[in-house]
Amino acid sequence: MTTPRATSDERRGLAAPDDAWLEEVADGVFAYVQPDGGWCLNNAGLVVHDGRAALVDTAATETRARRLREAVRGVTAAPPGVLVNTHFHGDHTFGNFVFPEALVVGHERTRSEALAAGLHLTGLWPEVRWGALELAPPALTYRDGVTLHVGEVRVEVLHPGPAHTTDDSVVWLPDQGVLFTGDIVMSGVTPFCAMGSVSGSLAVLDRLRSLGARTVVPGHGPVAGPELFDVTESYLRWVQETARQGMAAGLSPLEAARACDLGDFAGLRDSERLLPNLRRAYAEERGAAPGAPLDIGALFAEMIEFHGRLPTCRA
């Protein structure tokens, strides 16, 4: 069992089954961290106050989602009444059905994208034990923002614009200074904008900075602070510059990716995401709007060619 990585008296860890843990990041506010943060090993969140609870995202497989439910029960007897999805990807939504008491909330595109994608993600890694998954997309949707109240805790759910996807939500607790970013921001993990926007992500990062968060719970990887915005921005600006230089040299995104020295970003997990990020940056340099549809199946296949094998998924 992995032990919590508490860094101060204000942050304490509560053990969860196997390789994940609940980390209290503010009074009654928890991050559920699944190491190592790679493909499909996302984070979730929990807010508890005055006998009420709300969840931010779930997990990719039935087993992992049920472990999350057990971890939640270790903190509160009340099952979550609300479950916010930060975007439609299966690692954040497939476990929704394990929380039937919760009203699932998400951006209006999160519902439509989840229904359109179905369980497609499971076909990318057929060796993963996904379990008997059931789709449970958001039943309550919003367009720009919605405010929830968990007891006396104010929980603001915001759509900041296209970034990781076109349907991203962030969950902001202004009184606690805690921001759940979904996959707009990751910690020690390569950003992924193939279904969203590189330029849009940069604009969204400015908006997130303006909130003044003290604690940032990323979509994947360890909890940290607003310095995560700087790492993400640096990487994305490097991707943009690499795309510009590649286009000027007449290189394809694949050729540009193969010629790259990752430099300061070599330590980020899942570096193969460089190729689809470059594809997105090339499209935007050629005038594509942020979030304009790309052939994601082709991008994934090209990423496998670049990587030399299927990316590792340990869900």
C-alpha positions in Angstrom: 0.0 0.0 0.0 1.3 3.4 -0.9 1.6 5.9 1.9 0.4 9.5 1.6 3.0 12.1 0.8 2.0 14.8 3.3 4.1 18.0 3.1 2.7 20.0 6.0 0.3 19.8 8.9 -2.4 21.2 6.6 -2.0 18.3 4.2 -2.6 14.8 5.6 -3.0 11.5 3.7 -5.7 8.9 4.2 -4.9 5.4 2.9 -6.9 4.0 0.0 -6.8 0.5 -1.3 -3.7 -0.6 -3.3 -1.8 2.1 -5.1 -3.9 5.1 -4.6 -4.6 7.5 -1.7 -6.8 10.3 -0.5 -4.8 13.4 0.3 -6.5 16.2 2.3 -5.5 19.4 0.6 -7.8 21.7 2.6 -10.3 21.2 5.4 -12.8 18.7 4.0 -11.3 18.8 0.5 -9.4 15.7 -0.8 -7.5 14.7 -3.9 -7.6 11.0 -4.9 -4.2 10.4 -6.5 -3.5 7.4 -8.7 0.2 7.0 -9.4 2.0 7.0 -11.7 -0.3 9.4 -13.5 0.2 7.9 -16.9 -2.4 6.9 -19.5 -5.8 6.3 -17.8 -4.4 6.8 -14.2 -6.2 10.0 -13.4 -6.9 11.9 -10.2 -10.3 12.5 -8.7 -11.5 14.9 -6.0 -13.8 14.9 -3.0 -15.5 17.8 -1.1 -17.1 17.0 2.3 -19.0 19.4 4.6 -21.9 19.2 7.0 -22.9 15.7 6.1 -22.8 16.3 2.4 -20.3 15.3 -0.3 -19.5 16.0 -3.9 -17.0 14.1 -6.2 -14.9 15.4 -9.0 -14.4 12.7 -11.6 -14.1 8.9 -11.1 -11.7 6.3 -12.6 -11.2 4.3 -15.8 -12.1 0.7 -14.7 -14.8 -0.8 -12.6 -12.3 -2.1 -10.1 -10.6 1.3 -9.7 -13.9 3.1 -9.4 -15.1 0.8 -6.7 -11.8 1.4 -4.8 -12.5 5.1 -5.1 -16.0 4.5 -3.6 -14.4 2.6 -0.7 -11.9 5.4 -0.1 -14.8 8.0 -0.1 -16.7 5.8 2.5 -13.6 6.0 4.7 -14.1 9.8 4.9 -17.8 10.3 4.9 -20.9 8.1 5.5 -22.8 10.2 3.1 -22.4 9.0 -0.5 -21.7 11.9 -2.9 -24.9 13.7 -4.0 -23.2 15.4 -6.9 -20.4 14.2 -9.3 -18.7 16.7 -11.6 -16.9 15.4 -14.7 -14.1 17.6 -15.9 -14.3 16.3 -19.5 -15.6 13.2 -21.4 -12.6 11.0 -21.4 -13.2 7.5 -20.0 -10.6 7.6 -17.3 -12.5 10.4 -15.7 -16.1 9.2 -16.5 -16.3 5.4 -16.9 -16.6 5.0 -13.1 -19.6 7.3 -12.8 -22.0 4.3 -12.7 -20.5 3.2 -9.4 -22.0 6.3 -7.8 -25.7 5.8 -8.6 -26.8 8.2 -5.9 -25.0 11.1 -7.5 -26.3 13.7 -9.9 -23.7 13.8 -12.7 -22.9 17.3 -13.8 -20.8 18.4 -16.7 -20.5 20.8 -19.6 -23.1 20.3 -22.3 -20.5 19.0 -24.7 -19.2 16.5 -22.1 -22.6 14.7 -22.3 -22.7 14.7 -26.1 -19.0 13.7 -26.5 -19.4 10.9 -23.9 -22.4 9.5 -25.7 -20.6 9.7 -29.0 -17.4 8.1 -27.8 -19.2 5.3 -25.8 -16.7 2.8 -24.6 -14.3 3.3 -27.5 -11.3 3.8 -25.1 -11.5 0.2 -24.0 -10.7 -0.9 -27.5 -7.4 1.0 -27.5 -6.1 -1.2 -24.7 -8.0 -4.5 -24.8 -5.6 -6.1 -22.3 -6.9 -3.8 -19.5 -9.5 -5.4 -17.2 -12.1 -2.7 -17.7 -14.9 -4.6 -15.9 -18.6 -4.4 -16.6 -18.7 -0.7 -17.4 -22.0 1.2 -17.9 -22.1 4.7 -19.4 -23.5 7.3 -17.0 -22.9 10.7 -18.8 -23.9 14.0 -17.2 -27.6 14.3 -16.5 -27.3 18.0 -15.7 -25.3 20.1 -18.1 -24.2 23.7 -18.2 -22.8 26.1 -20.9 -20.5 28.6 -19.2 -20.6 27.9 -15.4 -22.6 26.6 -12.5 -22.2 27.0 -8.8 -22.7 24.1 -6.3 -23.0 24.3 -2.6 -21.7 21.4 -0.5 -23.0 22.4 2.9 -21.4 25.8 3.3 -18.6 25.1 0.7 -19.0 27.1 -2.5 -17.9 25.0 -5.5 -17.7 26.8 -8.8 -17.7 24.7 -12.0 -16.3 26.7 -15.0 -15.8 26.1 -18.7 -12.7 28.1 -19.4 -12.6 27.3 -23.2 -11.0 24.7 -25.4 -7.8 23.3 -24.0 -7.3 19.6 -23.3 -10.6 19.0 -25.0 -13.4 21.3 -26.2 -15.6 20.4 -23.2 -13.2 21.0 -20.3 -14.5 22.0 -16.9 -12.4 23.1 -13.9 -13.7 23.0 -10.3 -12.8 26.0 -8.2 -13.2 26.3 -4.4 -12.5 30.0 -3.8 -12.6 30.0 -0.1 -10.2 27.1 0.2 -8.0 28.2 -2.7 -8.1 24.8 -4.3 -8.5 24.2 -8.1 -9.2 20.9 -9.7 -8.0 21.4 -13.3 -8.9 18.1 -15.0 -6.4 17.4 -17.7 -5.8 21.0 -18.7 -2.9 20.7 -16.3 -0.9 17.6 -15.4 2.0 17.2 -12.9 5.1 15.4 -14.2 3.1 14.2 -17.2 3.2 15.5 -20.8 0.2 17.7 -21.7 -2.2 16.4 -24.3 -4.1 18.8 -26.6 -5.0 16.6 -29.6 -8.7 16.9 -28.9 -8.5 20.5 -27.8 -6.1 23.3 -28.6 -2.5 24.4 -28.0 -3.3 28.1 -28.3 -6.5 27.6 -26.4 -4.7 25.9 -23.6 -2.3 28.9 -23.3 -5.3 31.3 -23.0 -7.0 29.1 -20.5 -3.8 28.9 -18.3 -3.9 32.7 -18.0 -7.5 32.5 -16.9 -6.7 29.8 -14.3 -3.8 31.8 -13.0 -6.1 34.8 -12.4 -8.2 32.7 -9.9 -5.4 32.8 -7.4 -5.3 29.1 -6.5 -2.9 28.1 -3.7 -3.3 24.3 -4.3 -3.7 22.8 -7.8 -5.1 19.2 -8.2 -4.1 18.2 -11.7 -5.8 15.7 -13.8 -2.8 13.3 -13.5 0.2 13.3 -11.2 1.0 14.7 -7.8 -0.8 17.6 -6.2 1.2 20.8 -6.3 0.8 24.6 -6.6 0.4 27.2 -9.3 3.9 26.5 -10.5 2.2 23.7 -12.6 0.8 26.4 -14.8 4.3 27.6 -15.7 5.5 24.1 -16.6 2.5 23.5 -18.8 2.9 26.9 -20.5 6.6 26.4 -21.1 5.9 23.0 -22.8 3.1 24.3 -25.0 5.1 27.3 -26.1 7.9 25.0 -27.0 5.5 22.8 -29.0 4.3 25.9 -30.9 7.8 27.0 -31.7 8.8 23.5 -32.8 5.8 23.5 -35.1 6.7 26.8 -36.6 10.3 25.7 -37.2 9.2 22.4 -38.6 6.8 24.0 -41.0 9.5 26.5 -42.1 11.8 23.6 -42.8 9.2 21.7 -44.7 9.0 18.9 -42.2 5.9 16.9 -41.4 4.8 16.7 -37.8 6.2 13.2 -37.6 9.6 14.3 -39.0 9.7 17.3 -36.7 8.9 15.1 -33.7 11.7 12.7 -34.6 14.2 15.5 -34.9 13.3 16.9 -31.5 15.5 17.1 -28.4 13.0 17.1 -25.5 15.5 19.0 -23.4 13.8 20.3 -20.2 10.8 18.2 -20.9 12.5 14.8 -21.2 11.4 13.9 -17.7 7.7 14.3 -18.4 5.8 11.0 -18.5 4.2 9.8 -21.8 6.5 11.9 -24.1 5.0 10.3 -27.2 2.2 12.8 -26.9 4.5 15.3 -28.6 3.4 14.0 -32.0 -0.3 14.6 -31.6 0.4 17.9 -29.9 2.5 18.9 -32.9 -0.3 17.9 -35.3 -2.6 20.2 -33.4 -0.1 23.0 -33.4 0.5 22.6 -37.1 -3.2 22.8 -37.8 -3.5 26.0 -35.7 -0.5 27.5 -37.5 -2.3 26.9 -40.7 -5.4 28.7 -39.5 -7.5 26.0 -37.8 -9.7 27.3 -35.0 -9.0 26.1 -31.5 -10.8 22.8 -31.0 -11.4 22.2 -34.8 -11.9 18.5 -35.4 -8.9 16.4 -36.3 -8.8 12.7 -37.1 -8.1 11.4 -33.6 -7.9 7.7 -34.8 -5.2 8.7 -37.3 -3.4 10.8 -34.7 -3.3 7.9 -32.3 -2.0 5.5 -35.0 0.7 7.9 -35.9 1.7 8.3 -32.3 2.1 4.5 -32.1 4.4 4.7 -35.2 6.4 7.5 -33.6 6.6 5.7 -30.2 7.4 2.3 -31.8 4.7 0.6 -29.8 1.3 1.1 -28.1 1.7 3.5 -25.2 1.6 1.8 -21.8 -1.7 1.9 -19.9 -1.6 0.5 -16.4 -5.2 1.0 -15.5 
